[in-house]
Amino acid sequence: MKKVVEKLRAEKASIELKKAEMQGRQSEEIEEAYRTGMRVAAKWIRGASYQEIKDVVKRPNARHDADYFSFMRSIYFTSLEKICPEESKQFKWIYNEAFLNGWREEVNNIWESIKDEVNR
């Protein structure tokens, strides 16, 4: 009986180790998608129109902003596919949300730094 219990514990420990390794890889890949999205933002913003940039910039109302971003998600991604096809293709089916969140965060940062110059 002790051997069976030890065997089950060993199997459980093995499964937990595999699960932890998988989660670690996933978090690294999610982080990479986010960083790639941030890198793509600078390239995208150079080719985007003023209206496209204004559409991406965060809204003052958080709920409205979240709803609008989820509504426009596929349009944003299509725009990214046209300007940055290689990077977009990599995250089209997996880690898409992290990629778009990183992209949007960096677009907002860039916009905050240049909006005074643009609005003159």
C-alpha positions, 0 to 999 in steps of 0.5 A: 500500500505504501508503494502505491501511495508513493507512486501516486505522490510521485506521479502527482509531483511530476504532473505539477512540475509539468504544469508549472513549466507550461505556465512559465512558458506561457507567461514568457510568451505572453510577455513577448507578445506584449513587448512585440505589440509595444515595438510595433506601435512606433512603426504603426503610428508613423503610417497611421492617419490622425483619425486612426490614432485618435480612435486608438487613444483611451477614452476618459470613461473606462467602461466606454473605453473597454467597450469601444476597444473590444468592439474595434479589436478586429479593425485595429488588428486588420490595420496592424496586419497591413502595416506590420504583417510579420509581427501581426501574423505571429500573434494572430491566433495566439496571445492576440490580446496581449499583443494588442494591449501592448500595442495600444499602451505604447500608442497611448504613450507616444500620443501623450508625448506628441499630442501638444505638437500635433494639436498646434 
